[in-house]
Amino acid sequence: MDINVFKFCSGLKVLGYFMILLVAGIIAVSYYAVVVLTWGPQLLRGGVHSFLAFSILILFHFLLMLLSWSYCMVVFRDPGSVPENWRPLAEEENLEAGSSMQMSDNVVPEALASTWSSSDGLERKQTGYCSRCQNGKPPRCHHCSICQRCVLKMDHHCVWVVNCVGACNYKFFLLFLLYTFLETTLDTLVLLPSFVKFFTESKNHSSSPGSLAITFLAFVLNLAFALSLLCFVIMHASLVSSNTTSVEVYEKKKAVRWRYDVGKKRNFEQVFGTKKALWLLPLYSKDDFDNIPALQGLEFPTRSNVEA
């Protein structure tokens, strides 16, 4: 009996919905430990204690708002789908001029597997053809076995957001990583005194076991996430600086010079846009989305043309 691996992969998507509940649960535990148990009561003490507690709670809620906003954008934003019957722009122009040969619906000429860069430095030609989607594959596009479709400039499928991370939501994913790291680091620091007191108060029975358990759990969870997220933040910062996706890392190692690396500034703008006011917000300006083809995931400038 043959086993369909791809059906098993698509079944992993169900796991993602439990991960969303897990994220909500971690946020709830952290909120209760930081706001209700630890720093909320400090507001009533007055003086320096109240000012410190107020500052911590404002920062906590500010980061939580940005974290939640970015998370929702990653979950609900389409990472980038290949248009139906997509062809490179140059080929469409040839078809309109009547100079292209008629293509079969199921057979794609070998010419479709080649690539070239046009005079404006954008890679126009598609790099392949997806037999499962029965459609062309633009540059840097990959088929996701879990979502069962091709994703533009696919980075990876993230089970935590029940979605692929691609050209149209990569910025939101990076901001989610950043704000989650900052939030968990803040929670770890502000819960550290309570964590130290945990061992004394548990012996003296000066606090309820439930409150001690929640504080202990919140500290351990936030510390673990902060340490692991630090590695991911550093890794993705390196990928952005070299204009590489997670699935392209191996391909980049084989290349002498990575063709999509057009300089750190341009690499950054291809993900975050040119509007500095929106860099730290899960938003794009209309001008950036219209004028930076890489944000749409179909065309990308190459290193050779930029240097020329």
C-alpha positions in Angstrom: 0.0 0.0 0.0 1.5 3.3 -1.1 1.7 6.1 1.5 1.0 9.6 0.4 3.5 11.7 2.2 2.0 15.0 1.0 -1.3 14.1 2.6 0.6 13.6 5.9 2.2 17.0 5.4 -1.1 18.7 4.8 -2.4 17.1 8.0 0.3 19.0 10.0 -1.7 22.2 9.3 -4.2 21.0 11.9 -1.4 21.1 14.5 -1.1 24.8 13.8 -4.5 25.6 15.3 -3.4 24.0 18.5 -0.3 26.2 18.4 -2.4 29.3 18.2 -4.2 28.2 21.3 -0.8 27.6 22.9 0.4 31.1 22.0 -2.8 32.5 23.5 -2.3 30.4 26.7 1.4 31.6 27.1 0.3 35.2 26.7 -2.5 34.7 29.3 -0.2 33.1 31.8 2.4 35.8 31.3 -0.2 38.6 31.6 -1.6 37.2 34.8 1.9 36.8 36.3 3.2 40.2 35.3 0.2 42.4 35.5 -2.2 40.8 38.1 0.2 39.1 40.5 3.5 41.1 40.4 3.4 44.7 39.1 -0.3 45.6 39.2 -0.4 45.6 43.0 2.8 47.8 43.1 0.8 50.7 41.6 -0.9 51.1 45.0 2.3 51.5 47.0 3.0 55.0 45.8 6.3 56.8 45.2 9.1 55.2 43.2 7.4 51.8 43.3 4.3 53.1 41.6 6.3 55.0 39.0 8.4 51.9 38.2 5.3 49.6 38.1 3.5 52.1 35.8 6.5 52.3 33.4 6.8 48.5 33.3 3.1 48.0 32.6 3.0 50.6 29.9 6.0 49.0 28.1 4.5 45.6 28.6 1.2 46.5 27.0 2.9 48.4 24.2 5.0 45.4 23.2 2.0 43.1 23.6 0.0 45.3 21.3 2.7 45.3 18.6 3.3 41.5 19.1 -0.4 40.7 18.7 -0.8 43.0 15.7 2.2 41.5 13.9 1.0 38.0 14.8 -2.4 38.6 13.3 -0.9 40.0 10.2 1.2 36.9 9.7 -1.7 34.5 10.3 -4.2 36.2 8.1 -2.1 37.8 5.4 -1.6 35.7 2.2 2.2 35.1 1.9 1.9 35.4 -1.9 0.2 33.3 -4.5 1.2 32.7 -8.1 -1.4 34.2 -10.4 -3.2 31.6 -12.5 -1.5 30.8 -15.8 1.3 33.1 -14.8 4.0 33.9 -17.4 7.0 36.2 -17.3 6.4 39.7 -18.4 8.7 39.4 -21.4 6.9 36.3 -22.6 3.5 38.0 -22.3 4.8 40.8 -24.4 5.9 38.3 -27.0 2.6 36.6 -27.0 0.8 39.9 -27.5 3.1 40.6 -30.5 2.3 37.2 -31.9 5.9 36.0 -31.8 5.5 33.2 -29.2 4.5 29.7 -29.9 1.2 28.3 -28.6 1.8 26.4 -25.4 0.0 23.3 -24.3 -1.8 23.4 -20.9 0.2 20.5 -19.5 3.6 20.7 -21.4 6.0 23.5 -20.8 8.9 24.1 -23.1 12.4 23.9 -21.7 12.8 27.6 -22.3 10.5 28.2 -19.4 13.1 26.7 -17.0 15.7 29.3 -17.9 16.2 32.8 -16.5 17.3 36.2 -17.6 17.6 39.7 -16.3 16.1 42.6 -18.2 17.6 46.0 -18.7 16.0 47.4 -15.5 17.7 44.7 -13.4 14.6 42.7 -12.6 14.6 39.0 -13.2 11.8 38.4 -15.6 12.0 34.8 -16.7 10.5 32.0 -14.5 12.8 29.4 -13.1 10.5 26.4 -13.4 7.1 24.8 -13.6 5.1 23.2 -10.8 3.6 20.0 -12.0 1.3 19.8 -8.9 -0.1 23.3 -9.3 0.1 23.1 -13.1 1.4 26.6 -13.3 4.7 28.5 -13.8 7.0 29.2 -10.9 8.4 32.7 -10.7 11.9 33.3 -9.4 12.4 32.2 -5.7 9.0 30.5 -5.6 8.6 27.1 -3.9 5.8 24.6 -3.5 4.6 24.1 0.1 3.5 20.5 0.8 1.5 21.6 3.8 -0.4 24.4 2.2 -0.5 22.4 -1.1 0.3 25.4 -3.3 3.2 27.5 -4.5 4.3 30.5 -2.4 6.1 33.5 -3.7 9.6 33.9 -2.2 8.8 31.2 0.3 10.9 31.3 3.4 9.3 28.4 5.3 6.0 27.1 6.6 5.5 28.2 10.2 3.4 25.9 12.3 3.1 28.7 15.0 1.1 30.9 12.6 -0.7 28.1 10.5 0.6 29.8 7.4 3.6 30.0 5.1 6.0 32.9 5.4 6.6 34.4 2.0 7.1 37.7 0.1 3.9 39.4 1.3 4.1 38.6 5.0 7.8 38.1 5.7 8.2 41.6 7.3 5.3 40.8 9.6 6.9 37.6 10.6 10.2 39.3 11.4 8.4 41.9 13.5 6.5 39.2 15.3 9.8 37.5 16.2 11.3 40.8 17.3 8.5 41.9 19.5 8.0 38.5 21.0 11.7 38.4 21.9 11.5 41.8 23.5 8.3 40.9 25.3 9.6 37.6 26.7 12.9 39.3 27.7 11.0 42.0 29.5 8.8 39.4 31.2 11.9 37.4 32.3 13.5 40.5 33.8 10.5 41.8 35.7 9.6 38.3 37.0 13.1 37.6 38.1 12.7 39.0 41.6 9.5 37.0 42.1 11.2 33.9 40.8 14.0 34.3 43.4 11.4 34.8 46.1 9.6 31.7 44.9 11.9 29.3 46.8 11.7 31.3 50.1 7.9 31.9 50.0 7.2 28.2 49.0 9.0 27.1 52.2 7.3 29.7 54.4 3.9 29.2 52.7 3.6 33.0 52.6 1.8 33.0 49.2 -0.8 30.8 47.7 0.5 27.7 45.8 -1.4 28.7 42.7 0.2 32.2 42.5 3.7 30.7 43.1 3.1 28.1 40.4 1.9 30.6 37.8 4.8 33.0 38.5 7.3 30.1 38.3 5.8 28.8 35.1 5.6 32.2 33.5 9.3 32.9 34.3 10.5 29.6 32.9 8.4 29.9 29.7 9.5 33.4 29.0 13.1 32.7 29.7 13.1 29.6 27.3 11.3 31.6 24.6 13.6 34.6 24.9 16.8 32.5 24.5 15.4 30.5 21.6 14.0 33.6 19.8 17.3 35.4 20.2 18.8 32.7 17.9 16.0 33.1 15.4 16.3 36.9 15.4 20.0 36.8 14.7 19.5 34.1 12.0 16.8 36.1 10.1 18.8 39.4 10.5 21.6 37.6 8.7 19.2 36.3 6.0 17.7 39.8 5.4 21.2 41.4 5.2 22.1 39.0 2.4 18.7 38.8 0.8 18.3 35.1 1.3 15.4 32.9 2.4 15.6 29.9 4.7 15.1 27.5 1.7 17.8 29.3 -0.3 20.6 28.9 2.2 21.9 25.7 0.7 21.6 27.1 -2.9 23.5 30.2 -1.7 26.4 28.1 -0.4 26.9 26.6 -3.8 27.0 30.0 -5.5 30.2 32.0 -5.7 28.2 35.3 -5.5 24.6 35.3 -4.4 22.8 36.9 -7.3 20.0 38.5 -5.2 22.4 40.2 -2.8 22.2 43.8 -4.0 23.6 45.5 -0.9 22.5 45.6 2.7 20.4 48.8 2.2 18.5 47.5 -0.9 18.2 44.1 0.7 16.6 45.6 3.8 14.2 47.8 1.7 13.0 44.7 -0.3 11.6 43.4 3.0 10.7 46.5 5.1 10.1 49.1 2.4 11.6 52.6 2.1 9.3 54.5 4.5 11.2 54.7 7.8 8.1 55.6 9.8 6.6 52.1 8.9 9.7 50.0 9.4 8.7 48.9 12.9 5.0 48.6 12.1 3.3 45.6 10.3 2.2 47.9 7.4 3.4 48.9 4.0 2.9 52.2 2.3 1.0 52.0 -1.1 4.0 53.7 -2.8 6.4 51.0 -1.5 4.1 48.2 -2.5 3.6 49.6 -6.0 7.2 50.6 -6.6 9.2 47.8 -5.1 8.5 44.7 -7.2 10.2 42.4 -4.6 7.4 43.1 -2.1 4.9 41.5 -4.6 7.2 38.5 -5.0 7.2 38.2 -8.8 10.3 40.1 -9.9 13.6 40.7 -8.2 16.6 42.8 -9.0 19.9 40.9 -9.4 23.4 41.7 -8.3 24.9 41.9 -11.8 22.5 44.5 -13.0 22.8 46.7 -9.9 26.6 46.7 -10.2 26.3 47.5 -13.9 
